[in-house]
């Protein structure tokens, strides 16, 4: 049998390209992946704040995710964890793996029986890997895009995916994509580390759809920069009360006094718009919430 032939009873391989990375300034770890495989986010990406991130693919071994994070948490570095996981796996020759540890050290593994083209490129704070690709150009383009990109980690990860696809991508085509970014207390309400967890399970343009979802997510959940917050002086408070009154969230006098009734009305509006995380009680209103209030009243 040829080296890269699939056995009849093999699981469908994840013909996949992914990037695993760390942002040392934001203290964020993340994985972005695209595959000609239904719901790739179900299998490939794993991450834990303060510990690291893992991508397991090709004929993926999903135990590499939790086991890899466990080994990282015990103090082993990325290269040591890759060696441990693959050394314990009798089917390592058909696996592919990328890891970034708590310090941003990156390591990857491509088994000798992974379907061509298969391989990886590692750099400072990241590793890109793929299998069943058109060519090596995919992972090279991903690495270059990530190194040259600026902005939040999530944006840079998605840009790397787009660059990989533009360079050829998966030779079987596209189907699904996923993005996972973790940071300490980054989850909903600050109660876990799951900062961003977006999945496109089946789509003709999964990377484009993932980028669209990330844009929506940022509008709703990324906190506005301090310069974008609107001070609630007498004039803006009167405007706030006017809009809230027109929308049925405030029944008091439009007098410019920032009282409990006005704040309660704003909190109720934020809740109904799924923007509760943006409500504040410090004499300011978040810029996004302010703009949403105006657009809602006009509609």
C-alpha positions, 0 to 999 in steps of 0.5 A: 500500500502506498505510504499515504493511502488511507485504510478502508476503515480509517476515520476521515482525516481532518484535512486541515490547516491551523495556527496556535499562538500566544499574545504575551502583551494581552496574555491570550492563547488561541487556535484558529483552524479551517478544514474540509471536515464538518464542525472542525471546532469540535475536534481541533482547538484546545486552550487554557489561560495561563497554560497554553494551547493545542491543535490536534489534527490529521487523523486527530487524537482528541485526547491530545487536547486535554492531556496536552494541557494537563502536561503543560500545566505540570510544567513541561514545555511545548517540545516536551509535551509534543514528545510525550504525547506522540511517544505514548501514541502507537498511531503517531505516524498519522497524527499532526499536532501544534502546541504553544505553552505558557511562555509562548514556546512553540512546537509541532509534529507531523507524522510520516504517514500524514497525507501530503502536503503535510508539515509545519512552520514554527516561530516566536509565539506561534506554530502553523501546521497543515495536512492534505494541502495544495503545497507548503505555501499555505503554512508559509503564508500563514506564518508571514501573515501572523508575523506582519499583522497587528491588533488583537490576537483573534484578528491576527489568527483569522488573517493567518487563516485567510492568507493560508487559504489564499495561498492554496489551502486545503486541496480538498476544499473548504467546509468549516472553521473555528476560533478559540481564544482564552485569557484569565477571566475573559469569559462571560461575566469573567467567570471562566477563561473562554474569551472567544469561542466561534465556530462555522460548522458548514459553509461555502466560505468558512473563513469569511464567515468566521471573520464576519462572526468575529466582527459581530462578536467584537461589536457586542463583547469587546469593551470600548476604549476609554476615549470612546465613552460618553460623559453623562453631563447635564446635556448628554443625560437629557439626551439619554433620558429623551431617547429612553423615554421614547423607547419606553425605558424611562418615564421620569422628567427629562431634566438632565439629572443622572438619577437611579431611574435613568440608570435603571432605564439604561440598564434595562435597554442594555439588557434587552440589546444583549449589551449588559456587559457594557452598562456602567455606573461611573458617570459615563455611558459606553460609546457602543451602547450610546450609538445603539440607543440612537439607532434603535430610536430612529428605527 
